[in-house]
Amino acid sequence: MNLNKSLVVVGGGPAGLAAAIAAKENGINDVIILERGSCLGGILNQCIHSGFGLHAFGEELTGPEYAGRYEEKAEKLKVDYLTDTMVLSVSHDKTVIAVSKEKGLLIIKAEAVVLATGCRERTRGAINIPGTRPAGVFTAGTAQYYINMIGNHVGKKAVILGSGDIGLIMARRLMLEGAKVEMVLELLPYSNGLGRNIAQCLEDFDIPLMLSHTVIGVSGKERLEGVTIAKVDDRLLPIPGTEQFIECDTLLLSVGLIPENEIATGAGVELSPITGGAVVNENLETNIEGVFACGNALHVHDLVDYVSDEAARAGKSAAAYLNGDKKESSQYKTIITKNGVRYCVPQKIGTLTPEIPLFFRVATPSQGSTILIYADGNVVYKKREAYLTPSEMQMVKLSDETCKKLNEAKEITVELNTK
C-alpha cells in the first residue's frame, strides 16, 4: 500500500503521542503514528508504579494513567495511528517503509518525520559477564514486563546489577511480590538512580546498595544457582581476593539504556557518540531537513514529563516546517561542553529563545559546583548547585537577554566550576 502523509511519527510511546498531538494542534491534520506494539503508550504500560505526571499534570500518576491522558487527547484530536506496525526504514528523502499486521507492506511518502523510537536496555552480552547461560538472567525491563503485564514471577531470591532507576524500582517490586532481594550492586562509586528511588525502593526495604562492586561470574546449568561478585578498583577492574559467591535464582541487569536509532542511522542521521542519539538543533531537527528526533531516542531522560515536553516541541517544530514557518539560521554553532559537563542537548543552535531549554548531564558527582555558560568567553549564565550527579539530568532555561547574547556569539561553552 502506498500512502502520502504530511507527518509520520515513528513510535507511539509518550514521545510519539506528545509530538503527534502538538503537530495536530499546530495545524497539521495529516499525521500518522506508527507503533510496533499492540497498543499506544509504549513502556509506560508496564510501569504500574506511581511518580509520573508531577511536572506535566501537577499530580502523581501511574505509567498507564499518564499514557492514558495523552491517548485520550490524541483520540479527541482524531490523530491517526497504526499499531502492530514495524517501521523497517526511513530514507533520506523521508520515504517510510513499514510492515503492518493489518495493512501489509506500507510505503509512505512523508513530508516530515519525527523519530520517537525510545530506547532499549543493555543486555548481559553487552557487558560481557562470563559463566554459564542458565535461566533466571533478565534485564530489569523484561522482568518488569513479566510481572506487571503477564503476571509471572521471575524468581524468589535475586541480585540486581546496576542502580539505574528501573533496577531500583524492580528491587522494590520483587520485594512486594514476595521475593528476597539480596543486594543491588553498582560498578561505579555512586548510584545511577534518582535519590527518591534509592530512598523509597532500597532504604525503605532494607536492601543493601554495594557501590564499586560488579558480577564477575554466573553459575548454574538449567536455572541460575548463584553469582560471583567482586569489588572493583578506580579503573573499574575486579580486585583479586574480594570475590564472593552469592546464592540466588535470579539476576536482574539494570546497566544502562541505549537510544534506538537503527532507523535514524539508515536515514543518514548524524548521531552523537556520547548520547547515542541524534545531533539536533534548537528545533530538534537533525542534519536531514524535515527529520526531527525527541524523547529517549534523542537522549535518555529521567522523567517522562520532560520527554513529553521535548516531544511537543518537536511536533511543533515539524508543524512549523510543514507550514513554511521555519526560521532558518544562517549559521549553526556547536555547543562546546567541558570541565565536568558530559553533553548538552541541543548540540547546535542558531536562534535560541527562552522557550528552548538546554539539557545536560555532568560526568561525575560534585558538591557546591557552579554551572557556567559562556558566550565568546564571557559568562552569560551562572548558577550554583548544592549537588550534581550524572543520574539527574539538568535543565537550564535562559532569559531573553541571555539568549540574545548566545545568538550573537561565535562560540558557546557549557562547563562546571567546582571551586
C-alpha positions as CSV (number, residue, x, y, z in Angstrom):
1,M,0.0,0.0,0.0
2,N,1.3,3.4,-1.0
3,L,0.4,6.5,1.1
4,N,1.2,10.2,1.2
5,K,1.4,11.8,4.6
6,S,2.3,15.3,5.8
7,L,3.9,13.9,9.0
8,V,4.9,10.4,10.1
9,V,5.7,9.9,13.8
10,V,7.7,6.7,14.3
11,G,6.8,5.4,17.8
12,G,3.6,5.6,19.8
13,G,5.1,5.9,23.3
14,P,4.9,9.1,25.4
15,A,7.2,11.0,23.0
16,G,5.4,9.9,19.8
17,L,2.0,10.8,21.3
18,A,3.1,14.2,22.5
19,A,4.7,15.0,19.2
20,A,1.7,14.0,17.1
21,I,-0.7,15.9,19.4
22,A,1.4,19.1,19.2
23,A,1.6,18.8,15.4
24,K,-2.1,18.4,15.2
25,E,-2.7,21.4,17.5
26,N,-0.5,23.5,15.2
27,G,-2.4,22.9,12.1
28,I,-1.1,19.6,10.7
29,N,-4.1,17.4,10.2
30,D,-2.5,14.7,8.1
31,V,-0.5,13.0,10.9
32,I,0.0,9.3,11.5
33,I,1.7,7.4,14.3
34,L,3.3,4.1,13.5
35,E,3.7,1.9,16.6
36,R,5.3,-1.6,16.6
37,G,3.4,-2.6,19.8
38,S,-0.2,-3.8,20.1
39,C,-1.2,-0.5,21.7
40,L,-0.1,3.1,22.2
41,G,1.7,4.2,25.4
42,G,5.0,2.3,24.9
43,I,6.9,1.4,28.0
44,L,4.5,3.3,30.3
45,N,2.0,0.5,30.1
46,Q,4.2,-1.8,32.2
47,C,5.2,1.0,34.7
48,I,2.4,0.5,37.2
49,H,4.2,2.4,39.9
50,S,3.4,6.0,40.7
51,G,5.6,9.0,40.3
52,F,4.7,10.2,36.8
53,G,3.0,13.5,35.9
54,L,4.1,15.8,38.7
55,H,5.5,18.3,36.2
56,A,3.1,17.8,33.4
57,F,-0.2,17.5,35.3
58,G,0.7,18.6,38.9
59,E,-0.4,15.2,40.3
60,E,1.1,11.8,40.8
61,L,0.1,9.2,38.3
62,T,1.0,5.6,37.4
63,G,2.5,5.0,33.9
64,P,-0.7,3.7,32.4
65,E,-2.6,6.7,33.8
66,Y,-0.1,9.1,32.4
67,A,-0.2,7.4,28.9
68,G,-4.0,7.4,29.1
69,R,-4.1,11.2,29.4
70,Y,-2.2,11.6,26.1
71,E,-4.1,8.8,24.4
72,E,-7.4,10.5,25.3
73,K,-6.2,13.8,23.9
74,A,-5.0,12.1,20.7
75,E,-8.4,10.4,20.4
76,K,-10.2,13.7,20.7
77,L,-8.0,15.3,18.1
78,K,-8.5,12.3,15.8
79,V,-4.8,11.6,15.4
80,D,-4.4,8.7,13.0
81,Y,-2.3,5.7,14.2
82,L,-1.4,2.1,13.3
83,T,-0.3,-0.4,16.0
84,D,1.3,-3.7,15.3
85,T,3.3,-1.8,12.7
86,M,7.1,-2.2,12.4
87,V,8.9,0.6,10.6
88,L,11.7,-1.0,8.6
89,S,13.4,2.1,7.3
90,V,13.2,5.8,6.7
91,S,15.1,7.0,3.6
92,H,17.0,10.3,3.2
93,D,14.0,11.6,1.1
94,K,11.6,10.7,4.0
95,T,10.1,7.7,2.4
96,V,9.0,5.4,5.3
97,I,8.7,1.7,4.7
98,A,6.8,-0.3,7.3
99,V,5.1,-3.7,7.7
100,S,1.6,-3.7,9.3
101,K,-0.3,-6.6,10.7
102,E,-3.5,-5.1,9.3
103,K,-2.3,-3.3,6.2
104,G,0.7,-5.4,5.0
105,L,3.6,-3.6,3.4
106,L,3.4,0.2,3.6
107,I,5.3,2.7,1.6
108,I,4.6,6.1,2.9
109,K,5.9,9.3,1.3
110,A,6.2,11.8,4.1
111,E,6.9,15.5,4.0
112,A,8.3,15.4,7.6
113,V,9.2,12.6,10.1
114,V,9.5,12.6,13.9
115,L,11.7,9.9,15.3
116,A,10.3,8.9,18.7
117,T,11.6,5.3,18.8
118,G,12.6,5.3,22.5
119,C,15.5,3.2,23.9
120,R,16.5,-0.3,24.8
121,E,18.3,-2.0,27.7
122,R,21.9,-3.2,27.6
123,T,21.9,-7.0,28.0
124,R,24.3,-9.5,29.5
125,G,26.1,-9.8,26.2
126,A,26.7,-6.1,26.0
127,I,28.7,-6.1,29.3
128,N,30.3,-9.5,28.8
129,I,29.5,-11.3,32.1
130,P,31.3,-14.7,31.9
131,G,29.8,-18.0,33.0
132,T,27.1,-20.4,32.0
133,R,23.8,-19.5,30.4
134,P,21.1,-20.6,32.8
135,A,17.5,-19.4,33.0
136,G,17.0,-16.6,35.5
137,V,19.1,-13.8,34.0
138,F,16.8,-10.9,32.9
139,T,17.1,-7.2,32.0
140,A,15.2,-5.2,34.6
141,G,12.6,-4.1,32.0
142,T,12.0,-7.7,30.9
143,A,11.4,-8.7,34.4
144,Q,9.0,-5.8,34.9
145,Y,7.1,-6.9,31.8
146,Y,6.7,-10.5,33.0
147,I,5.5,-9.4,36.4
148,N,3.3,-6.4,35.6
149,M,1.9,-7.4,32.2
150,I,1.9,-11.2,32.2
151,G,1.6,-11.9,35.9
152,N,4.5,-14.3,36.1
153,H,7.0,-14.4,38.9
154,V,10.6,-14.3,37.8
155,G,12.3,-15.7,40.9
156,K,12.5,-16.0,44.7
157,K,16.0,-14.8,45.5
158,A,17.5,-12.0,43.4
159,V,20.6,-10.0,42.9
160,I,20.4,-6.8,40.9
161,L,23.3,-5.4,39.0
162,G,23.1,-1.7,38.3
163,S,21.5,1.1,40.3
164,G,19.6,2.7,37.5
165,D,16.1,3.8,38.2
166,I,14.4,0.7,36.7
167,G,16.7,-1.6,38.7
168,L,15.8,0.3,41.9
169,I,12.1,0.2,41.1
170,M,12.3,-3.6,40.3
171,A,14.1,-4.2,43.6
172,R,11.0,-2.9,45.4
173,R,8.7,-4.7,43.0
174,L,10.3,-8.0,43.7
175,M,10.1,-7.5,47.4
176,L,6.4,-6.6,47.1
177,E,5.9,-9.8,45.1
178,G,7.4,-11.9,48.0
179,A,10.9,-12.4,46.6
180,K,14.1,-11.7,48.5
181,V,16.5,-9.1,47.0
182,E,19.9,-9.9,48.4
183,M,21.6,-6.7,47.2
184,V,21.9,-4.1,44.5
185,L,25.4,-3.9,43.0
186,E,26.8,-0.8,41.3
187,L,30.0,-0.8,39.3
188,L,30.6,3.0,39.9
189,P,31.4,4.6,43.3
190,Y,28.0,6.4,43.1
191,S,24.4,5.4,42.3
192,N,22.9,6.0,38.9
193,G,19.4,6.3,40.2
194,L,17.4,9.2,41.4
195,G,17.7,10.0,45.1
196,R,14.0,9.4,45.7
197,N,14.2,5.9,44.2
198,I,17.2,5.0,46.4
199,A,15.2,6.1,49.5
200,Q,11.8,4.6,48.5
201,C,13.0,1.4,46.8
202,L,16.1,0.4,48.8
203,E,16.3,2.1,52.1
204,D,12.6,1.6,52.9
205,F,13.0,-2.2,52.3
206,D,16.5,-2.6,53.9
207,I,18.0,-3.7,50.6
208,P,21.8,-3.0,50.7
209,L,23.4,-1.0,47.9
210,M,27.0,-2.1,47.3
211,L,28.9,0.6,45.4
212,S,32.1,-0.2,43.4
213,H,31.0,-3.9,43.0
214,T,30.1,-6.0,40.0
215,V,29.2,-9.5,38.9
216,I,32.2,-11.4,37.5
217,G,30.6,-14.8,37.0
218,V,27.3,-16.6,36.6
219,S,26.7,-20.2,37.8
220,G,24.1,-22.7,37.1
221,K,23.0,-25.3,34.5
222,E,19.3,-25.2,33.9
223,R,18.5,-22.4,36.4
224,L,20.7,-19.8,37.9
225,E,22.2,-21.0,41.2
226,G,24.4,-18.0,42.1
227,V,26.7,-15.2,41.0
228,T,30.2,-14.4,41.9
229,I,30.7,-10.7,42.8
230,A,33.8,-8.7,43.4
231,K,34.9,-5.2,44.4
232,V,36.4,-3.0,41.7
233,D,39.2,-0.5,41.7
234,D,39.3,3.0,40.4
235,R,39.8,1.6,36.9
236,L,36.6,-0.5,37.4
237,L,38.6,-3.7,37.3
238,P,37.8,-6.6,39.8
239,I,40.2,-6.6,42.8
240,P,41.6,-10.1,43.4
241,G,40.8,-11.5,46.7
242,T,37.4,-9.7,47.1
243,E,35.3,-12.4,45.3
244,Q,32.1,-13.6,47.0
245,F,29.7,-16.2,45.9
246,I,26.0,-15.2,46.4
247,E,23.3,-17.8,46.1
248,C,20.4,-16.7,44.0
249,D,18.0,-17.9,41.3
250,T,17.5,-14.5,39.6
251,L,19.9,-11.8,38.3
252,L,18.4,-8.6,37.0
253,L,20.5,-6.3,34.9
254,S,20.0,-2.5,35.1
255,V,23.1,-1.5,33.3
256,G,22.1,1.4,31.1
257,L,19.8,2.3,28.2
258,I,20.7,2.8,24.6
259,P,18.7,5.1,22.2
260,E,17.0,3.1,19.5
261,N,18.5,4.7,16.4
262,E,18.9,2.0,13.7
263,I,16.2,3.7,11.7
264,A,17.9,7.1,12.1
265,T,21.2,5.6,11.0
266,G,19.7,4.1,7.9
267,A,18.3,7.6,7.1
268,G,21.7,9.1,7.3
269,V,21.0,11.0,10.6
270,E,24.2,12.1,12.4
271,L,24.4,10.5,15.8
272,S,26.2,11.8,18.9
273,P,28.9,9.3,20.1
274,I,28.1,10.4,23.7
275,T,24.3,10.3,23.9
276,G,23.9,7.6,21.2
277,G,21.0,9.8,19.9
278,A,20.7,12.3,17.0
279,V,22.6,15.5,16.8
280,V,19.9,18.2,16.7
281,N,19.5,22.0,16.6
282,E,17.2,24.1,18.8
283,N,14.2,23.0,16.7
284,L,15.1,19.3,17.5
285,E,15.8,18.9,13.7
286,T,18.5,16.5,12.7
287,N,21.0,17.1,9.9
288,I,18.4,15.8,7.5
289,E,15.9,18.6,6.7
290,G,12.4,17.7,7.9
291,V,13.5,14.8,10.1
292,F,13.2,15.5,13.9
293,A,14.1,13.5,17.0
294,C,12.8,13.6,20.5
295,G,12.4,11.6,23.7
296,N,14.7,8.7,24.7
297,A,15.7,8.2,21.1
298,L,17.4,11.6,21.4
299,H,18.9,11.2,24.8
300,V,17.9,9.2,27.9
301,H,15.6,11.2,30.2
302,D,15.0,10.8,33.9
303,L,11.3,11.9,33.8
304,V,8.6,11.2,31.3
305,D,7.3,14.7,31.9
306,Y,10.5,16.1,30.2
307,V,10.1,13.6,27.4
308,S,6.6,14.8,26.7
309,D,7.6,18.5,26.8
310,E,10.5,17.9,24.5
311,A,8.4,15.8,22.1
312,A,5.7,18.5,22.0
313,R,8.4,21.0,20.9
314,A,9.5,18.5,18.2
315,G,5.9,18.2,16.9
316,K,5.5,22.0,17.0
317,S,8.8,22.4,15.0
318,A,7.7,19.8,12.5
319,A,4.4,21.7,12.1
320,A,6.3,25.0,11.5
321,Y,8.5,23.2,8.9
322,L,5.4,21.9,7.1
323,N,3.6,25.3,7.3
324,G,6.6,27.1,5.9
325,D,7.1,29.0,9.2
326,K,10.6,27.5,9.9
327,K,13.1,30.1,11.0
328,E,16.3,29.5,9.0
329,S,19.6,30.2,10.7
330,S,22.5,31.4,8.5
331,Q,24.9,29.5,10.7
332,Y,24.6,26.9,13.4
333,K,27.1,26.9,16.3
334,T,28.1,23.7,18.1
335,I,27.8,24.0,21.9
336,I,31.1,23.0,23.5
337,T,30.9,21.0,26.7
338,K,33.9,20.6,29.0
339,N,35.2,20.6,32.6
340,G,32.6,18.2,34.0
341,V,29.8,18.6,31.6
342,R,29.4,15.4,29.6
343,Y,26.9,16.6,26.9
344,C,24.3,19.2,26.1
345,V,21.1,18.9,24.0
346,P,20.5,20.6,21.6
347,Q,24.1,20.2,20.4
348,K,23.7,23.0,17.8
349,I,21.9,26.3,17.9
350,G,21.1,29.1,15.5
351,T,18.5,31.1,17.3
352,L,17.7,30.4,21.0
353,T,14.6,31.6,22.7
354,P,13.5,31.4,26.4
355,E,11.1,28.5,25.5
356,I,14.0,26.3,24.5
357,P,15.8,24.7,27.5
358,L,19.3,23.3,27.5
359,F,19.6,19.8,28.9
360,F,22.9,18.4,30.1
361,R,24.4,15.8,32.3
362,V,27.6,16.0,34.4
363,A,30.3,13.5,34.2
364,T,30.8,12.8,37.9
365,P,29.1,13.8,41.1
366,S,30.1,17.1,42.6
367,Q,29.2,19.3,45.6
368,G,28.9,23.1,45.5
369,S,29.6,23.4,41.8
370,T,28.7,26.3,39.6
371,I,27.1,25.8,36.2
372,L,28.6,28.3,33.8
373,I,27.6,29.2,30.2
374,Y,30.0,31.4,28.1
375,A,29.4,33.4,25.0
376,D,32.7,34.1,23.3
377,G,34.5,33.6,26.7
378,N,32.2,35.8,28.7
379,V,29.9,34.4,31.4
380,V,26.3,34.9,30.5
381,Y,24.7,32.4,32.9
382,K,25.8,31.3,36.3
383,K,24.1,29.1,38.9
384,R,25.5,27.3,41.9
385,E,24.1,23.9,42.7
386,A,24.5,22.1,46.1
387,Y,24.9,18.7,44.5
388,L,25.1,17.5,40.9
389,T,25.1,13.8,39.8
390,P,25.2,12.1,36.4
391,S,22.0,10.3,37.3
392,E,20.0,13.5,37.3
393,M,19.6,15.4,34.0
394,Q,20.0,19.2,34.4
395,M,17.7,21.6,32.7
396,V,18.6,25.3,32.1
397,K,16.1,27.9,31.0
398,L,17.6,31.1,29.8
399,S,16.3,34.7,29.8
400,D,15.7,36.8,26.7
401,E,18.9,38.8,27.4
402,T,21.0,35.6,27.7
403,C,19.5,34.1,24.6
404,K,20.3,37.3,22.7
405,K,24.0,37.2,23.8
406,L,24.3,33.5,22.9
407,N,22.7,34.1,19.5
408,E,25.2,36.8,18.7
409,A,28.2,34.8,19.9
410,K,30.5,32.8,17.7
411,E,31.4,30.3,20.4
412,I,29.2,28.8,23.2
413,T,30.6,26.8,26.1
414,V,28.9,25.0,29.0
415,E,31.1,23.9,31.9
416,L,31.3,23.4,35.7
417,N,33.4,25.4,38.1
418,T,34.0,23.0,41.1
419,K,36.0,25.5,43.2
